[in-house]
Amino acid sequence: MGFFHKLFHRGEVDCNEVRKLSSDFLEEDLALPKRSAFQAHLDNCGPCRAFVDTLASTIGVLARIPKVAAPPTFHDSVMDRIKQEKK
């Protein structure tokens, strides 16, 4: 982002930033000024709103997938494979 863009668009969020900050936004990890600017952008940008909505839905689906424990020998098997690859 260029100097003049930063100078005249202080505090605003663009589409590139939406992609970069979407996880932080959904996890409520953005500070208030940035969060407000992010929300304002979503209110006016359909493609970004769709992106964030899709990301939120995907995270929700992944959260519902049951966790499966790895077999007891998994760790040793991976470590053996790493040692073989280094040779």
N, C-alpha and C positions, 0 to 999 in steps of 0.2 A: 504494500500500500504506500503510495507516494506521500510526500510531505504536504502538498496542498490538499489532498483528500483528507488527511488527518486533521489539518488546520480547520477546514470548513465543515467537517462532519464529526466533530468531537462528540463522544458519547453514543454515537449511532452504531448500530450493528448491521453489517452487510451479510449477504448470503454465504460468503466464505466463512465468516465468523460463526454463523448459525451452525454450519456443518461441524466446525471445530468445537463449539461449546455446547452442543446439544445434550451430551451426557451430563455435563455439569448442571445444565438447566433442569433436566429431568430429575436429577438427584438433589436439587435445590442447593447446589454448591456455588452459585453465582452471588456475588455481593449485590446489594439492592440496586445501585445505579445501573450496573451492567444487566441485571435481571430485568429491570424495567425497560431498558433499551431493547433487549432481546425480545420481550413480549410485544413491544410496539412494532418491531419488525415482523413478527409472526402475524400480528393483526392486519398487516398490510401486504403480506407476501404469501399468496396461496401455495406456491411450490415449497417454500420453506415450512409452512404450516403442515403440509402433507408429509414432508420429510420427517419432521419431529413427531407427528402423530404415528407414522409408520414405525419409527424407532421405538416409541413408547409401547406400541402394540407388540413389537418383536421382543422387547425386554420382558414384557408381561408373559408372553408365551414361554420364553426360556426359563423364567422363574418358576413356572409350573411343572417343568420336566423333573421327574424324580431323580434324585442323585443316586448314583450307583457306585459302590465301593470297588476299587481296583482289586484284583486278586492279590493275595499275600506275596506272591513271587514277582509282581509287576516291577517294583522298585529295583530289585536285584537284576532283573532281566534288562531293564533300561540302562542301568549302570554298566552291565557287561557289554551291551551294544555300543555304548559310548566309548568304552575302552578299546573295543575292536576297531571302531571308526578312526580313532586317533593313531592307530598303528600304521 
